[in-house]
Amino acid sequence: MPTAGNILIVEDDPETREMVTSFLATEGFHVVAAEDGLEALHLLRTVQHRAPDVPCLILLDLSMPRLGGNEFRRAQLGDPRVAGVPVAVMSGATDAEARALGLGAVATLTKPLDFDALLRIVRRYCAPSQPKRDLALDPVSGTGAARRGP
C-alpha cells in the first residue's frame, strides 16, 4: 500500500492526539504529532530541512498551552516555506467554524470527532499520488472525463 501523505496533528489532549494518530496510521498515512503550536512550528521547520515534502495537511486544535491555534496559524502563514499547507481545525468550541473560517482553514471538525468526516477531509488533501491525467470534456454529457495524458 503506498504511503498517502504526511500529516501534522497539533493537539494538546494526549488521548485525542494518540487516537487520531493511530487511526490515520492504520489508513496508510504518515503522521507526526505535536502537543502545541510551538512544538508544531519546530517540527514543520525541522522536517523542511530534512525532507523536501512538507505535510499535505495540518490538523489543528485551537485551544492549547504555550502557542494556541491562532498564533500557530499566524506564524505558519508568515513562513513562505509552509504557508501553503492547508489547515483543518479540530475543536470543541461552539464557534469553531467561524474561528476556522477566520484562520483560512479548509475544514472544521467538531469534537468529539467524526472519524468518517476526518478521513474524507484527509483523503481530499493527502491522497496517494495518482498518474497525471488530463481532463477532457465529454461532448455527449458535457461532463469532465479523466484520460491519460500523452
N, C-alpha and C positions, 0 to 999 in steps of 0.2 A: 504494500500500500504506500503510495508516495506521500511524503510529508506535505501537508497542505500549506502551512504558513506559520510565521512567528507571531505570537500574540502576547502582549504585555498586559497583565492584570495588576491593577493598582487598587488594593482593598485592605483596610486595616483590620477587619474581622478575620481571625485565623481560620475559623470554620468555613466561612463563605469562600475565602481565598483558596483553601485546600479543596473544597467541593468543586468549585469552578475549574481549578487547575486539573484535577483528576478527571472530571467529565470531559474536558476538551482534549486532554491527552489520550483518552480512550477513543476519541473520534479522529485521531491522527494528527492533531495539531501540536506544534512545539510551543510550550507555554513557559513564560518567565513571569514570576510574581514578585511584587513589591508591596511592603506593608504601608507605605505612604508615598506622597508625591516626591519627597526629597530622594528617597531610595530609587523611585522610578526614573527620575531625571538622571541620576547617576548611572543606572542600568542602560538607559537609552544612549547616553553618550559613550559609555564603555563598549557596548555592543557595536556601535557605529565604527569605533576604531578597530575592532577585531574582525568584523564581517561586513560585507557590503549591504546585506539585507537588513533594513530597518523593519520593525514589526508591521504587519499588514493591518493591525487593528490594536487599539488600546481600549481595554475595558476599565473604566474609571469610576471609582466611588467618589462622592462629593465631600463627605464629612470625614476627615482624617486628621490625626495629630501632625505636628511639625509643618507639613505643607499639604493643604487640602486640595480638592479637585480644581477649584477656580484658579488657585495660584499655580498649580502644576500646568494647567492648560495655558495660562498666560506665558509661562516660561517655555513651554513646548512651542507655542506659536512664534516666540521670539528667536527660536533656533532654526535657521533655514534648512538644516540637515534633516530635521524631524518634524517640521511644521506641517507637512502634508499628510502625516499619518492620521487616518480617521480615528475618532474617539466615539465610543458608545458609553453613555453614562449608565451606571448601575447605582440605584439609590432608593431608599425607603422614604425620602422626603415627599411631602404632599405636593410640593411644587417642582418635583424633579423634572418634569417635561419642559416647563418654562425655563428652568435653570439650564437644562441641557441645550435648549434652543439658543439661549444667550451665549453659551460656550461654543456654538457652532458644531455641536455633536451630531453624528449621523443617525443616532438612535438613542432611545431611552428604554432601559429595562428596570421595571419597578421590583423592589424586594417585597416579599420573597420572590426569588427569580423563577420565571417560567423557562425551563430548560429547552423546550421546543423553540421558543422565541429566541433564546440565546443562540442556539445552533443555527437558526435561519440567518440571523444577523452576522454571525461569524463566517458562515459559508459565503455570504454575499461579498465579503471583503477579503476572505482568505482561502478561497477555493484553490485546489491544486492547479498548477499551470496546465492549460489546455493548448493544443496546437492552434496556431494563429489561423483565424478564419476570416473571410470577407463576408460582409453582409450583403446579400443580393435581394433585390425586391422581386417577389414572385408576381409576375404580370397578371396572373389569374385572380389571386386573392388579395393582392395589394399589401401583403404582409412580408416581413423580412424572413429570409431563409438562409441559414448559415451554410457556407460552402468552403471547401479548402481553397486557399489561395494558390497562385501559380508557383 
